[in-house]
């Protein structure tokens, strides 16, 4: 019973860690809207820094996790460093003001040069805590997997719970604490959560608690599939990159569709983000229930991608109907986003399971699959937002008029 409680404690702490991460992202978006003066720029910088940091951190700490002799301590230190770096964000942005003045003078009053400097500095300031956040997933997955040998089950559970925490973070900060308490107090709330998680994990480490009894049970239920060859594993990286590309492409397209068809302010990007993350969390938690019995994860990966394509085509035909009645407008975001992101939530753990080479390499595997997924996310958002829905769409429209 003691060992079971340990795993539940770790899952709960990782849920809290997810809450703090999205609290910071929401506050940063509001903060940069004032610093940069344009909400679109603020959203772009915040999202790019946050996602790139997650990928970079997962890659760096993923490799370290496999040889780490004390992963719980590492996880706790990451939480402490996240809290400290977040507190430094407003300070670092403020001390850059004299630099903006210097650039303005040296550039003969170029507003563009100052704007570029603000974007660049804001990006690298946010990149620091985001990178630290990215290290938490591979470290904690590596620790638990070495205890019970169930990589796919552990990753899907921890990834799903952390994402569910992110949903609560968006709702808590975006709809309650910022309005009731203020931005600084909301950040402090996130810092308190990080420090609480760190102290609790250090306490677990100090007590030298192990999952020995649980190991005996779970060793008999080890994942039943054979590990894939390096050639197939490299293909998995390419596949999850493409899947990540489409995931963010869909998010941007959905946002455009909601605005065009529904024409109501309630369907904003932040509201869609909540539904988006909820779908991913529920999908990951759903696959967690069956993943240990999957014998051919590569086949399941392919089937899920086909399902995604089918859902995407289906929604092109069914979605406009939501705009013709009040109840349809209320349900439009859920109908458009939730089913597809639910499948995306199942895909990531399955892809990671396909890519994983051994229990001993679970940290590296998590870091690599995550960084390729994030890289696809970033490229997908840029290509879709600026090219497919921008430059290319305008040229197709002009060509149709000729």
C-alpha positions as CSV (number, residue, x, y, z in Angstrom):
1,X,0.0,0.0,0.0
2,X,2.9,2.3,0.8
3,X,4.4,1.8,-2.6
4,X,1.1,2.4,-4.4
5,X,0.7,5.7,-2.5
6,X,4.2,6.7,-3.7
7,X,3.1,6.5,-7.3
8,X,-0.1,8.3,-6.7
9,X,1.9,11.1,-5.0
10,X,4.2,11.4,-7.9
11,X,1.3,11.6,-10.3
12,X,-0.4,14.2,-8.2
13,X,2.7,16.3,-8.0
14,X,3.2,16.2,-11.7
15,X,-0.4,17.3,-12.1
16,X,0.4,20.4,-9.9
17,X,3.5,21.0,-12.0
18,X,1.3,21.2,-15.1
19,X,-1.0,23.8,-13.4
20,X,2.0,26.1,-12.7
21,X,3.3,25.9,-16.3
22,X,0.2,27.2,-17.9
23,X,-0.3,29.8,-15.2
24,X,2.9,31.3,-16.3
25,X,2.1,31.1,-20.0
26,X,-1.2,33.0,-19.6
27,X,0.5,35.7,-17.5
28,X,3.4,36.0,-19.9
29,X,0.9,36.6,-22.8
30,X,-0.7,39.5,-20.9
31,X,2.7,40.9,-19.8
32,X,4.2,40.8,-23.3
33,X,1.0,42.4,-24.8
34,X,2.1,45.6,-22.9
35,X,5.8,45.2,-23.6
36,X,5.4,44.6,-27.3
37,X,2.3,46.7,-27.8
38,X,0.7,44.2,-30.2
39,X,-1.3,41.1,-28.9
40,X,-0.5,39.0,-32.0
41,X,3.3,39.6,-31.5
42,X,2.9,38.7,-27.8
43,X,1.1,35.5,-28.5
44,X,3.6,34.5,-31.1
45,X,6.6,35.2,-28.9
46,X,5.1,33.5,-25.9
47,X,4.0,30.4,-27.8
48,X,7.3,30.1,-29.7
49,X,9.5,30.5,-26.6
50,X,7.3,28.2,-24.5
51,X,7.2,25.4,-27.0
52,X,10.8,25.7,-28.1
53,X,11.9,25.7,-24.5
54,X,9.8,22.5,-23.8
55,X,11.5,20.7,-26.7
56,X,15.0,21.9,-25.8
57,X,14.6,21.0,-22.2
58,X,13.2,17.6,-22.9
59,X,16.2,16.8,-25.2
60,X,18.8,18.0,-22.7
61,X,17.4,16.4,-19.6
62,X,16.2,13.4,-21.4
63,X,19.8,12.3,-22.2
64,X,20.9,13.1,-18.6
65,X,17.9,11.2,-17.1
66,X,19.1,7.8,-18.2
67,X,22.4,8.0,-16.2
68,X,21.1,10.2,-13.4
69,X,21.7,8.5,-10.0
70,X,19.1,10.6,-8.2
71,X,16.3,11.6,-10.6
72,X,13.9,12.7,-7.9
73,X,16.4,15.3,-6.6
74,X,16.9,16.5,-10.2
75,X,13.2,16.8,-10.7
76,X,13.0,18.8,-7.4
77,X,15.9,21.1,-8.5
78,X,14.1,21.7,-11.8
79,X,11.0,22.8,-9.9
80,X,13.1,25.2,-7.8
81,X,14.9,26.7,-10.8
82,X,11.6,27.1,-12.6
83,X,10.2,29.1,-9.7
84,X,13.4,31.3,-9.4
85,X,13.6,31.9,-13.2
86,X,9.9,32.9,-13.4
87,X,10.4,35.5,-10.6
88,X,13.3,37.0,-12.7
89,X,11.2,37.4,-15.8
90,X,9.7,40.9,-15.0
91,X,13.0,42.0,-13.6
92,X,14.9,41.0,-16.8
93,X,12.3,42.7,-19.0
94,X,12.5,45.9,-17.0
95,X,16.3,46.2,-17.0
96,X,16.3,45.9,-20.8
97,X,14.6,49.3,-21.1
98,X,17.9,51.3,-21.2
99,X,19.0,49.0,-24.0
100,X,15.9,49.9,-26.0
101,X,16.7,53.6,-25.5
102,X,20.3,53.0,-26.7
103,X,19.1,51.1,-29.8
104,X,16.6,53.8,-30.5
105,X,19.3,56.5,-30.5
106,X,21.9,54.5,-32.4
107,X,19.3,53.5,-35.1
108,X,18.3,57.1,-35.7
109,X,14.9,56.6,-34.1
110,X,14.0,53.3,-35.9
111,X,10.9,52.0,-34.3
112,X,11.4,48.7,-36.2
113,X,14.8,48.2,-34.6
114,X,13.4,48.7,-31.1
115,X,10.5,46.4,-31.8
116,X,12.8,43.7,-33.0
117,X,15.0,44.1,-29.9
118,X,12.0,43.8,-27.6
119,X,10.8,40.6,-29.4
120,X,14.3,39.1,-29.3
121,X,14.9,39.9,-25.6
122,X,11.4,38.7,-24.5
123,X,11.9,35.5,-26.4
124,X,15.2,34.6,-24.7
125,X,13.9,35.7,-21.3
126,X,10.9,33.3,-21.5
127,X,13.0,30.6,-23.1
128,X,14.9,30.0,-19.8
129,X,12.0,28.9,-17.6
130,X,10.4,27.1,-20.5
131,X,13.5,25.0,-21.0
132,X,13.6,24.0,-17.4
133,X,9.9,23.0,-17.6
134,X,10.7,20.8,-20.6
135,X,13.2,18.8,-18.6
136,X,10.5,17.6,-16.1
137,X,8.7,15.0,-18.2
138,X,11.7,12.8,-19.3
139,X,13.2,13.0,-15.8
140,X,10.1,11.8,-14.0
141,X,9.1,9.3,-16.7
142,X,12.7,7.8,-16.6
143,X,12.5,7.4,-12.8
144,X,9.1,5.7,-12.7
145,X,9.9,3.5,-15.7
146,X,13.1,2.2,-14.1
147,X,11.0,1.2,-11.1
148,X,8.2,-0.8,-12.8
149,X,9.5,-1.4,-16.4
150,X,6.2,-0.1,-18.0
151,X,7.3,2.8,-20.2
152,X,4.2,3.2,-22.3
153,X,1.9,3.0,-19.3
154,X,4.0,5.5,-17.3
155,X,4.4,8.0,-20.1
156,X,0.7,8.1,-21.1
157,X,-0.4,8.5,-17.5
158,X,2.2,11.2,-16.6
159,X,1.8,13.1,-19.9
160,X,-2.0,13.0,-19.6
161,X,-2.1,14.1,-16.0
162,X,0.4,16.9,-16.6
163,X,-1.7,18.1,-19.6
164,X,-4.8,18.0,-17.5
165,X,-3.0,20.1,-14.9
166,X,-2.3,22.6,-17.8
167,X,-6.0,22.8,-18.5
168,X,-6.7,23.7,-14.8
169,X,-3.8,26.3,-15.1
170,X,-5.5,28.0,-18.1
171,X,-8.9,28.1,-16.4
172,X,-7.5,29.1,-13.0
173,X,-5.3,32.0,-14.2
174,X,-7.3,33.1,-17.2
175,X,-10.8,33.2,-15.7
176,X,-10.2,33.6,-11.9
177,X,-6.9,34.6,-10.3
178,X,-5.6,37.3,-12.7
179,X,-8.9,39.2,-12.3
180,X,-9.3,38.6,-8.6
181,X,-5.7,38.8,-7.4
182,X,-3.6,40.3,-10.2
183,X,-0.8,39.2,-12.5
184,X,2.0,39.3,-9.9
185,X,-0.1,37.4,-7.3
186,X,-1.0,34.8,-10.0
187,X,2.7,34.3,-10.7
188,X,3.4,33.9,-7.0
189,X,0.7,31.2,-6.9
190,X,2.5,29.3,-9.6
191,X,5.8,29.7,-7.7
192,X,4.3,28.4,-4.5
193,X,3.1,25.4,-6.4
194,X,6.5,24.7,-7.9
195,X,8.2,25.1,-4.5
196,X,5.6,22.8,-2.8
197,X,6.2,20.1,-5.5
198,X,10.0,20.4,-5.0
199,X,9.8,20.1,-1.2
200,X,7.5,17.2,-1.4
201,X,9.7,15.4,-3.9
202,X,12.8,16.0,-1.8
203,X,10.9,14.5,1.2
204,X,10.2,11.4,-0.9
205,X,13.8,11.2,-1.9
206,X,15.0,11.7,1.7
207,X,12.8,8.9,2.9
208,X,14.4,6.6,0.3
209,X,11.0,5.2,-0.7
210,X,11.1,2.5,-3.4
211,X,8.5,0.7,-5.5
212,X,9.9,-2.7,-4.7
213,X,6.6,-4.5,-4.0
214,X,5.0,-2.9,-7.1
215,X,7.9,-4.1,-9.2
216,X,7.2,-7.7,-8.4
217,X,3.6,-7.3,-9.6
218,X,4.4,-5.2,-12.7
219,X,7.4,-7.3,-13.8
220,X,4.9,-10.0,-14.7
221,X,3.0,-7.5,-16.9
222,X,5.9,-6.0,-18.8
223,X,5.1,-4.5,-22.2
224,X,4.5,-7.4,-24.5
225,X,5.8,-6.0,-27.8
226,X,9.3,-6.4,-29.3
227,X,11.4,-3.3,-29.6
228,X,11.7,-2.0,-33.2
229,X,14.8,-1.6,-35.3
230,X,16.8,1.7,-35.5
231,X,15.4,2.2,-39.1
232,X,11.8,2.0,-37.9
233,X,12.6,4.1,-34.9
234,X,14.0,6.9,-37.2
235,X,10.8,6.7,-39.2
236,X,8.8,7.2,-36.0
237,X,10.7,10.4,-35.4
238,X,9.8,11.7,-38.8
239,X,6.2,10.5,-38.3
240,X,5.7,12.3,-35.0
241,X,7.3,15.4,-36.5
242,X,4.7,15.4,-39.3
243,X,1.9,14.6,-36.7
244,X,3.1,17.5,-34.6
245,X,3.1,19.8,-37.7
246,X,-0.5,18.9,-38.4
247,X,-1.6,19.3,-34.8
248,X,-0.7,23.0,-34.6
249,X,-1.8,23.5,-38.2
250,X,-5.3,22.3,-37.2
251,X,-5.2,24.6,-34.1
252,X,-4.6,27.7,-36.3
253,X,-7.1,26.6,-38.9
254,X,-9.7,25.9,-36.3
255,X,-9.2,29.3,-34.8
256,X,-9.8,30.9,-38.2
257,X,-12.9,28.8,-38.9
258,X,-14.4,29.7,-35.5
259,X,-14.0,33.4,-36.2
260,X,-15.3,33.2,-39.8
261,X,-18.3,30.9,-39.2
262,X,-19.4,31.9,-35.7
263,X,-18.4,35.5,-35.5
264,X,-18.6,35.7,-31.7
265,X,-15.9,36.8,-29.4
266,X,-16.4,34.0,-26.9
267,X,-14.6,31.6,-29.2
268,X,-11.2,33.1,-28.6
269,X,-7.8,31.4,-28.8
270,X,-7.6,31.0,-25.1
271,X,-11.0,29.2,-24.9
272,X,-10.0,26.9,-27.7
273,X,-6.7,26.2,-26.0
274,X,-8.6,24.9,-23.0
275,X,-10.6,22.5,-25.1
276,X,-7.4,21.6,-27.1
277,X,-5.5,20.6,-24.0
278,X,-8.5,18.8,-22.5
279,X,-8.7,16.6,-25.6
280,X,-5.0,15.7,-25.4
281,X,-5.2,14.9,-21.7
282,X,-8.2,12.7,-22.0
283,X,-6.8,10.9,-25.0
284,X,-3.5,10.2,-23.2
285,X,-5.4,9.0,-20.1
286,X,-7.6,6.8,-22.2
287,X,-4.8,5.0,-24.0
288,X,-3.1,4.5,-20.6
289,X,-5.8,2.0,-19.7
290,X,-5.0,-0.3,-22.6
291,X,-1.4,0.5,-23.7
292,X,0.2,-2.3,-21.6
293,X,-1.7,-4.9,-23.6
294,X,-0.9,-3.5,-27.1
295,X,1.3,-6.0,-29.0
296,X,1.7,-4.0,-32.2
297,X,2.0,-0.3,-31.3
298,X,3.2,0.7,-34.8
299,X,0.0,-0.6,-36.3
300,X,-2.1,1.3,-33.8
301,X,0.0,4.5,-34.6
302,X,-0.9,4.1,-38.3
303,X,-4.6,3.5,-37.6
304,X,-4.8,6.6,-35.3
305,X,-3.3,8.7,-38.1
306,X,-5.9,7.5,-40.5
307,X,-8.6,8.3,-38.1
308,X,-7.2,11.8,-37.8
309,X,-7.4,12.3,-41.5
310,X,-10.9,11.0,-41.6
311,X,-12.0,13.3,-38.8
312,X,-10.4,16.3,-40.5
313,X,-12.2,15.7,-43.8
314,X,-15.5,15.0,-42.0
315,X,-15.4,18.3,-40.2
316,X,-15.0,20.3,-43.4
317,X,-18.6,19.2,-44.2
318,X,-20.3,19.1,-40.8
319,X,-18.9,22.2,-39.1
320,X,-20.7,25.0,-41.1
321,X,-24.0,23.6,-39.8
322,X,-23.1,24.7,-36.3
323,X,-23.4,28.3,-37.2
324,X,-27.1,28.3,-37.9
325,X,-28.4,27.9,-34.3
326,X,-27.6,29.1,-30.8
327,X,-26.9,25.6,-29.4
328,X,-24.6,24.9,-32.3
329,X,-22.5,28.0,-31.5
330,X,-22.1,26.8,-28.0
331,X,-21.0,23.4,-29.0
332,X,-18.9,24.3,-32.0
333,X,-15.5,24.5,-30.3
334,X,-16.0,21.2,-28.6
335,X,-17.2,19.5,-31.8
336,X,-14.4,20.8,-33.9
337,X,-11.5,20.5,-31.5
338,X,-12.1,17.8,-28.9
339,X,-12.4,14.6,-31.0
340,X,-9.3,15.3,-33.0
341,X,-7.2,16.4,-30.0
342,X,-8.4,13.3,-28.2
343,X,-6.8,11.2,-31.0
344,X,-3.6,13.3,-30.8
345,X,-3.5,12.6,-27.1
346,X,-3.4,8.9,-27.8
347,X,-0.8,9.2,-30.6
348,X,2.0,10.7,-28.6
349,X,2.4,7.9,-26.0
350,X,2.0,5.2,-28.7
351,X,4.7,6.9,-30.9
352,X,7.0,7.1,-27.8
353,X,6.3,3.4,-27.1
354,X,7.3,2.6,-30.7
355,X,10.5,4.7,-30.5
356,X,11.7,3.5,-27.0
357,X,14.6,1.2,-27.3
358,X,14.9,-0.1,-23.7
359,X,13.9,0.7,-20.1
360,X,17.4,2.1,-19.5
361,X,16.9,4.5,-22.4
362,X,13.4,5.7,-21.4
363,X,14.6,9.3,-20.6
364,X,16.4,9.7,-24.0
365,X,13.4,8.2,-25.8
366,X,11.0,10.6,-24.1
367,X,13.2,13.6,-24.8
368,X,13.7,12.7,-28.5
369,X,10.1,11.9,-29.3
370,X,9.0,15.1,-27.5
371,X,11.5,17.4,-29.2
372,X,10.5,16.1,-32.7
373,X,6.9,16.5,-31.8
374,X,7.5,20.1,-30.6
375,X,9.6,20.9,-33.7
376,X,6.7,19.9,-35.8
377,X,4.4,22.0,-33.7
378,X,6.5,25.1,-34.2
379,X,7.0,24.6,-37.9
380,X,3.3,23.8,-38.4
381,X,2.2,27.0,-36.6
382,X,4.6,29.2,-38.6
383,X,3.9,27.6,-42.1
384,X,0.2,27.5,-41.6
385,X,-0.2,30.9,-40.0
386,X,2.2,32.9,-42.3
387,X,2.2,30.9,-45.5
388,X,-0.8,28.6,-46.0
389,X,-3.4,31.0,-44.5
390,X,-1.4,34.1,-45.4
391,X,0.8,34.4,-48.5
392,X,-0.5,31.3,-50.3
393,X,-4.1,31.9,-49.6
394,X,-4.0,35.4,-50.8
395,X,-2.3,34.4,-54.1
396,X,-4.8,31.6,-54.7
397,X,-7.6,34.1,-54.2
398,X,-6.0,36.6,-56.6
399,X,-5.4,33.9,-59.1
400,X,-9.1,32.9,-58.9
401,X,-10.1,36.4,-59.8
402,X,-8.1,36.5,-63.0
